[in-house]
Amino acid sequence: MKGFLVLVVSLVILNLTTWATDKPADKNVTIIAGNNSPRIKYGTEKLTAALQKAGYKVVLSTDGKLAVSGTTIVAGLYADALVKKAAATWRLKPDTTGKEGFSLKSNTNSFIIAGTDASGTLYGCLELAEQVAIQKALPENLSITDKPEMVLRGACIGVQKPYYLPGRTVYEYPYTPETFPWLYDKALWVQYLDSLVANRLNSLYLWNGHPFASLVRTKEYPYAVEVDDATFKKNEELFAFLTSEADKRGIWVIQMFYNIIVSKPFAEKNNMKTQDRNRPIIPIIADYTRKSIAAFVAKYPNVGLMVALGEAMEGVGQDDVDWFCKTIIPGVQDGLKMLGRKDEPPIVLRAHDTDAPRVMKDALLIYKNLYTEAKFNGEALTTYEPRGPWADLHRTLSRIGTVQIENVHILANLEPFRYGSPDFIQKCVQSMHSIYEANGLHLYPQASYWDWPYTADKTQPRQLEIERDWIWYRTWARYAWNCTRDRHQEEAYWAGSLADKFGCSAEQGKNIVEAYEQSGEISPKILRRYGITDGNRQTMTLGMLMTQLIDPKRFGLFPLLYNSESPFGEMVIEYADKEANEIPHVGETPIAVADEIMVHGDKSVAAIEKATPYVTANREEFNRLKNDMYCYQAMAKFYAWKARTAVQVLKFKYTNKVPDLEKAVPMLEKSVAYFADLAGRTDTTYLYANSMQTQQRKIPVNGKNATMKTWVELLPVYQRELENFKKHIEALKKQGGGSGIASIKPLVNAPVEILTPNITRYTFQKNAQVFPDLSVVVNDLPAFLKGLQGIYYSQSRQITEGTSLNFKTAKPVKLLVAYFAEKNGAYLPEPTLEIDASADDYGQAQVKVANAMAIEGFPAINIHSFSFQAGTHTLTLGKGSCLLLGFINDNDPLPVVDAGLGVSENAGALDWLFEK
């Protein structure tokens, strides 16, 4: 014990002699830059500000001479003459580092900040400034050598909106002051860029569908510009300002764009759509795009480009390779020729909805400075243990020989509540290296991506996302720099950071960290075990319907969520099947997660309550954080009891015993009660749950026209579910009940004139031949589909050319299209919002009738509907076979059901229990 006390005293004395905690006698500091780099100048300015705040008098010298009195700080590159002179004079030898690295050495009155490059020196200045801020003085005998692990560490801003602009569709947002007033706010840009560099982030991505028509004018297509001259000049000034300010902070600006999208004036001039996923590469579009890129590169040579080949362009195939290698890259090369430059600015290939390895194989033959980018957990945050085919893709990209960047994308399952779990995020970054073998980070805002720069909080004035979610950016950036930091030291670091933020002790800061980390497990576990998709068509915090839990395939289940972005385990329907058949469970189960998330919720609330009495600073923000912890708790219990309800209801499918359903009633009642609590807590605190407020939002319900975006709006939906459930149980008890499929009224044909030549019709019924060139017939179908006037279309033609139907209608109609529910090159893929943002332009994304018919030798069939107004239309579908079942009036009711045909079991046999 005596030896332990001696050790403690010795360490305390050593600490006091190593760190200057009292004010030094000489408060004069001279800072000398080794060269005139803008980045080093910025770094020395930030260091000066920190020193002045600590009470020092600072002189910035440019004469290149070492000061003879006071404290001297030399900041420059290893190779700078002044740095070499200082090292020899002061006998301080900087350690060598890698790219963006620095060495910081000092003795009593002398400091050397030596960087491998200008960014390294900048980061060294910021490191010393941070040490001064912590210690309130310059530290003595300092020896720090550091460099980043990840090559690219960046954040992104969506130059987009929660809604569509009039006459436009997804991603089409010209850069104008009316649409994006914040884009022209230079003070906001400075604040944002300062926050990026403070976190040592070195890249900024601007996302937009077709930015070129707002930024450049080509001599061949001057009419394509879609902003007026005054706005065009503002945009030029803005980009010059932004790129200059970013560069001096070591930040590379990357302009992202989608393919193939053209400007509205260009489309109107050439009588085409701005975007058409099924359109082949047209020479005039290729030429316009190539010349636009060339003009952009010539005008902004220091701005990188990020290309999304998929989504607005049909993938995956040779068109992607040709577009990237014969249009995009040549456009960049043309721009470089205009400048007389031979160096290659970086191009990032987004691996979304394209065969990126195939594209890169050809691209690397003609261009070397390439990067790839892919989503980490889809459009959500679900796990730090990714696996399966998605992990295989990331590793393949990483092994190409270029840098693979991990995109933490959209976060549809986190918004709008605050998220900042250091433990979860550190493990995610570690897995980016160890599982994906990647070496870059591309970070989306934690919430409100579509509503930048604001959060969803109901405050006046509205909160800025970068201010509210400071911990989100700091955690990802901290671990992108170094993901191997000691866990115990990290707990102390974050406790101190939160203590500073909220004016409490470090001990109470630990409780706030605990709240963040407990709540940080809830949303990932909910989505990965109960969700339909990792995409933003699902707003997880708004809950899920019972039918979505017991019949997920009906709602377009996205398999990647379960086979790649979740730990190995079971869905609700798998769990119930194993229970019924007494098969052992494997991996993470829905019931285990139900138990865990309730514990997490309770612990997060308990931890935040412990800290509450000791908070003395930023009380209003702390109270908002505290409310979020209660929201997480209520949401966890809503899902936990609903998952238990689903498992209990599914028992009935195997036992056919009504008491099994009756046992589920109190469970569902608890779930609804917790959602009511959640609605009450958010009604006065949040404007919305999700920042994307268009028809692409489907789950739990359609969110078209900014509806169904709050918990108060969803509460009656869940209350009706409960009422319907009770009602149907009573009917079962009295009459035996039924699925109600047989009672659906037959659909009525709508009069439509087919203009496509050589097209004939047939009556859709049992034994009807569905392809004119194939002898297959309908084996079974529900009664309400009988009598529709199907449209014959050659299957071989569909496979080789795609499907195109020209027609005329006097009234609004729906065209029913039957898709084969199997991924096979012979079948037309179902509309999928995860990869195609235009997949609901006609209201076609949702399955209307699942397992709609049985055709021998073919997979299950799902019916979708396309809505058209009165007039003449051409529907163009991609390559692959499907069935055109005919037209009905647009306002005629179309049931959303699972007919249970063409599959081994009727997965949706119980959906009717929760519907009218």
Residue, then its C-alpha position, 0 to 999 in steps of 0.5 A: m500500500k505504501g509503495f502504491l501511494v509513493l507511485v501516485v505521488s510521483l505521478v502527480i509530481l511528474n504530471l505537474t512538471t510536465w504540464a504547465t498549469d500555472k501562468p508562465a512568467d513570460k506570456n509572449v509567443t512568436i509563431i513563425a510559418g515555414n512557408n506561405s501555404p494557406r493551410i498553414k496560415y489557417g492553422t497558425e491563426k487558429l493556434t493564435a486564437a487559442l493562445q490569446k484566449a489562454g492569456y498569451k500575447v502572440v506575434l505572427s512573424t514572417d521574417g523567417k528568423l527565430a525569436v531570441s526571447g519568449t516562446t517560439i513556435v515554428a510551423g511548417l513542412y519537414a522539408d522547409a529550411l526554417v523547420k530544419k534550422a529550428a530542429a538543429t538550433w533547439r535540438l528537437k528532431p521531429d519524427t517522420t509521419g505519413k500523408e497528412g501526418f505531423s510531429l509536435k516537439s517542444n522543450t521549455n520555450s521552443f515548439i516545432i510543428a512539422g507536417t508531411d504536407a500542408s494539411g499535416t502542419l495544419y492538423g499539428c497546429l490544431e492539436l497544439a491549440e487543443q492542448v492549450a485549450i485543455q491545459k489553459a497554457l502551453p504544455e512543456n516537453l511535448s512529443i506527439t506524432d500522429k497521422p490519420e488511418m483513413v485516406l478520405r474522411g468527409a461529410c456531405i450536404g444534400v443540395q435537395k429538398p424534402y419535396y419535389l419542385p413544381g414540374r420536376t421529379v426526384y433529385e432535380y433542384p437547380y441552385t437558386p437563392e429561392t430554393f436554397p437560401w442557405l447555399y449563399d450564406k457565407a457565414l454559415w459556410v465558414q462555420y460549417l467548414d470550421s467544424l469539419v476541419a476541427n474534426r480533421l475531416n478532409s472532404l465535403y460532398l455536395w449531392n445533386g441530380h444535375p448541378f452542371a446546368s447551374l454552374v457552367r454554360t457550354k457553347e454547344y448547348p447554351y440553352a441548357v442553363e436552368v438559372d437566370d444570369a444573375t443567379f448564374k453569377k452568384n453561383e460562380e461566386l459561391f463556388a469560387f468562395l467555397t472551394s477557396e475556403a475549403d482548400k485552406r482548411g485542407i478540405w477537398v470539395i466533391q460535386m456529386f451527380y446522378n446519371i442520366i439526368v439532363s436539365k429541364p431546358f435541355a429536355e424541353k428543347n429536345n423533346m425528351k424527359t429530364q430522366d428516364r431510367n429505361r432510356p438507352i444512351i442517346p448521342i445528344i445526351a452523351d455529348y451534352t453530358r461530356k461537354s458539361i463535365a469538360a466545362f466544369v473541370a476547366k472552370y473548377p479544376n480543384v473540385g472532384l467529381m462523384v458519379a452515381l451511374g445507377e438509379a436514374m439510369e438502368g443498371v446493371g450492364q454494358d451501358d454503365v461501363d460505356w457511360f463512365c468510360k466513353t462519356i464521364i472520363p472523356g469529359v474530365q479529360d477534355g476539361l484538362k486539355m482545355l487547361g493544358r494539365k496532365d494531372e488527373p483530378p479524383i473521380v469517385l464511382r458510387a457503387h449503387d445500382t451498378d456493377a462497380p468492379r466491372v466498370m472499374k476494370d475498364a475505367l482503370l485502363i484509361y484513368k488512374n485517380l479513381y475511388t469507389e464508394a458504397k453504403f455501409n449499412g444501406e440507408a440506415l445504421t444497423t450493425y457493426e458486424p456486416r456480412g454476406p454478399w454486401a460485405d463481399l462486394h465491399r471487399t471486392l471494391s477494396r481489393i481493386g487497388t483503389v481506395q474504397i470509401e464507406n458511405v454512412h447514408i441517409l440514416a432513415n432509422l435514426e432520424p429525428f432523435r439524437y444519436g451519439s454512441p461512441d462505442f457503437i460508432q467506433k466498432c462500425v469504423q473498426s469493421m470498415h477496416s477489418i471486414y470491408e477492408a475500406n479506407g475512407l469515410h463519407l458521412y451523411p448528416q445524422a438527421s434531416y438530410w433533405d431539410w439541410p441545414y435544419t433539424a426537425d426540432k420544433t424550436q424558434p429559431r430552428q436548430l442547425e444540424i451541425e450544432r445539434d448533432w456535434i457529437w455525431y460528427r465528432t465521433w465518426a471523425r475521431y475514429a476515422w482518424n484512429c479507430t484503435r483508441d483504448r476503450h477506457q480512455e475513450e469513456a473518459y474522453w467523451a465523459g469530459s466532452l459532455a461534461d464541458k458541454f452541459g456544465c457538470s462533472a466528468e462523473q455526471g458526464k459518464n451518465i450522459v455517455e451511458a444514455y447515448e450508448q444505451s439508446g444507441e443500441i435501440s434503433p439498429k436492433i429494431l430495424r435489423r430484426y423487424g424492418i422491411t428495408d434499409g432504405n428511406r421508404q421506411t421511417m422506422t421511428l414512426g412504427m410498423l403495421m402488424t401486417q408488416l411484421i407478420d407478412p413482410k414479403r407483401f411489402g417488398l422485403f429487402p433481403l440485404l437487410y437480413n443477409s448482410e446488414s444484420p447479425f445472423g438470426e431470425m425474422v418474426i415469421e421465421y421465429a414463429d415457424k420454428e416455435a410451431n415446429e419445435i425447431p431450435h432457434v439460431g442467432e439473434t431472435p425477435i423476442a431476444v431483441a424485444d427484451e434487450i431494447m426495453v432494457h436499453g430504453d430503461k437504462s438510457v432514461a435512468a442514466i440521463e435522469k442521474a445527470t439531470p440535477y447537475v447540469t448547469a449549461n445548455r439546459e434547453e438542449f439537455n432537456r431536448l436530449k433528455n426527451d429523446m431518451y424517453c422517446y427511445q424508451a417509448m419506441a422500444k416498448f412499442y416495438a417490443w410489445k408489437a413483436r411479441t403480439a406478432v409472434q403470438v398472432l402467428k401461432f394461430k396460423y398453426t393451431n387455429k385456436v382463437p384463444d391464441l389470438e385473444k392472448a395477443v390483445p393485451m400485448l397489442e394494447k400495451s404497444v399502442a399505449y406506448f406509441a401514444d406516449l411517444a406521440g405525446r412526447t413528440d407533438t410539441t418537440y418535433l416538426y416531423a419524423n422524416s425529412m423526405q416527405t414524398q411518395q417514396r415513403k411507404i412504410p409504415v404508410n404512404g407519406k405522399n405530400a408531406t402527410m403521415k410524417t408525425w406520430v400524432e398522425l400515425l396513432p389513429v392508424y395503430q388504434r384502428e389496427l387494435e380495434n379491427f383485431k378485436k372485432h375480427i376475434e369476436a367474429l371468429k368466435k361467433q361465426g368462424g370468420g374468414s380471410g375475406i378474400a372471397s368477398i372482394k368485388p370483381l375488378v371492372n375493366a376500364p375503356v382504353e384505346i391501345l395505340t401500339p400496333n399488333i397488340t391483342r387482348y385476352t380474358f384473364q381467367k383460369n386456363a388462359q394463355v398469358f404469353p402469345d409465344l409461350s404455352v403456359v396458362v393460369n392454374d389459379l387466381p382469385a375471383f376478383l381478378k377474373g374477367l380482366q382484359g389482359i394484354y398479350y405481349s411476346q415474352s421473347r420480345q420483353i426479354t430482348e427489348g423490354t416492354s412498351l405500350n402506347f395507349k389513350t384514355a379518356k379518364p384516369v386509369k390504373l394499369l395492372v402489371a404482374y411481376f414474377a417475384e424472383k431475381n432472374g434475368a428473364y424476369l422484369p425486376e419489381p419496382t424497388l425504391e432502394i435502387d430506383a428513385s423513380a420506382d414510384d412515379y406512377g404509384q407502382a412501388q407498392v405490391k397491391v396483390a401479393n402471390a396473386m396467381a399460380i402459373e405452373g413452372f413460374p415463381a410467385i407473382n405480385i401485382h403492382s399498379f401504374s396510375f395515368q391521367a386522361g390523355t395519351h401515354t407511353l409506358t416503357l418498362g425495362k427488359g424482362s418478362c411480366l404480365l399486363l393484366g389490363f386497365i381499371n378506373d383509377n378511382d376503383p378500389l384495388p385491394v391490398v391483399d395477399a392471395g396466397l397463390g403460387v406459394s407453398e403456404n399463404a404467408g398473408a393468411l392473417d393480414w385480414l385480422f388487422e384490416k377492415 
